[in-house]
Amino acid sequence: MRAFKIHPQIEADSAYVMDLELCQVRLHNNAAFPWLMLIPDTDVIELVDLTEYQRQSLMQEIFLASTALRQLYSPLKLNVASIGNAVSQIHVHVIARYEDDGAWPRPVWYAGVEKVYSEQERAQRIDEIRTQFLKLQ
């Protein structure tokens, strides 16, 4: 794992999956959705403050995360968002969505749909995602 500091709220809301060139990949704790978070190893807060190389790397890593979720879980829609109102550390959410996911068509943040992973479910999902990323790289 990298030495950079992950915001305590991000750590509390997610589990480590792997490191990419720019980002740490984390699995969101809400098991109701296949939901990844990409946290770039940088001190900047806004996407517009990334260097050109970082922006290109981030877009490639968003593509990898989106492709991995699509290949693993066949979602109807992929939501990609960088909001950062509650947590200022730059991070990007990549969420697989389905018409029957309990929150559709609302954003997952406000839908009140929450499911907790068992330790076995979390470990299995992390392993699936890590394996898929490695196949794509």
C-alpha angles and dihedrals in degrees: 000000000000125000095232117111121253115211109258092238092054090049091049092048099046149031129234116259106166147308123260126189094279107007142051109226117219133180114230113236093233102099092189088086135031092246129173130184123205115203114190118219096242141102095229118108103202130057090230090061094060117106116252090256091050091049091052092046092048092050090050091050092048087052090051093048092047092047092048092051092045093050094044102040108018096222124192090227138010117218115205117184143162107189107145100179095129096032117033096196106107111256137152125218119213110188130179111221135196133186089242098044094112095246100058124162094006123084112270092239095066103031098088091227111140130162125174122223119232111229089254093049091049093049092047094049092047090050092049092049095044091049092049092049090051091051090052098048 
